[in-house]
Amino acid sequence: MEGRPAAIHLQRVIAGRRARFLVNSGALLISTAGSVIVHAAAPSDAAAAPAYYPLIAFSIFVLGLSLVKLGLVADRFPRTARVGVAIARALQRYVFGLGW
């Protein structure tokens, strides 16, 4: 019985870190969507943005918004939060090339 409060405390600490990671990853994706929109809207003679850039920006924005919302309720839905963390880690590794 003595080890049980420590295990509960550890689960709460992990849940807090997981929620913070989800919110930070979501904010990163939302700002990435903003930069894609700015790049697509900027008039440039050398590089014209393809027509599918707004769709990509909207998809990235929705994914980021979903991660932020999931981060706010991560303590209520731990399994869903684990899936969100896995998706956020995979996207960060793909975007930043941090390796697998």
SVG drawing of the C-alpha trace seen along z (x, -y; Angstrom):
<svg xmlns="http://www.w3.org/2000/svg" viewBox="-12 -40 30 42">
<polyline fill="none" stroke="black" stroke-width="0.4" points="0.0,0.0 2.9,-2.4 4.0,-2.3 0.6,-3.1 0.6,-6.9 4.0,-7.2 2.7,-5.4 -0.3,-7.7 1.9,-10.7 4.2,-9.4 1.1,-8.8 0.0,-12.4 3.5,-13.8 3.6,-11.8 0.1,-13.0 1.1,-16.6 4.2,-16.1 2.1,-14.4 -0.4,-17.3 2.3,-19.9 3.9,-18.0 0.6,-17.9 -0.1,-21.6 3.4,-22.5 3.3,-20.3 -0.1,-21.6 1.1,-25.2 4.1,-24.3 1.8,-22.8 -0.5,-25.9 2.4,-28.2 3.7,-26.0 0.3,-26.3 0.6,-30.1 3.9,-30.1 2.6,-28.0 -0.2,-30.5 2.2,-33.4 4.5,-31.6 1.5,-30.9 0.2,-34.4 3.5,-36.2 3.8,-37.6 7.0,-36.2 8.1,-36.1 10.6,-33.3 8.4,-30.8 4.7,-30.7 2.9,-28.6 1.0,-25.6 -2.8,-25.5 -2.7,-22.7 -0.8,-24.8 -4.0,-26.1 -5.3,-22.6 -2.0,-21.5 -2.0,-24.6 -5.6,-23.8 -4.8,-20.2 -1.8,-21.1 -3.9,-23.7 -6.6,-21.3 -4.1,-18.7 -2.4,-21.2 -5.8,-22.4 -6.7,-18.8 -3.5,-18.2 -4.0,-21.4 -7.6,-20.4 -6.4,-16.9 -3.7,-18.3 -6.4,-20.1 -8.2,-16.9 -5.3,-14.4 -5.9,-13.5 -9.4,-12.3 -8.5,-10.3 -5.1,-8.7 -5.2,-6.2 -6.2,-8.9 -3.5,-11.1 -0.9,-8.3 -2.0,-8.0 -1.8,-11.8 1.7,-11.8 2.7,-9.1 1.4,-11.1 3.1,-14.3 6.4,-12.5 6.2,-11.0 5.5,-14.4 8.3,-16.1 10.7,-13.4 9.6,-13.7 9.7,-17.5 12.9,-18.0 14.7,-14.8 15.5,-13.8 15.7,-10.1 13.7,-7.2"/>
</svg>
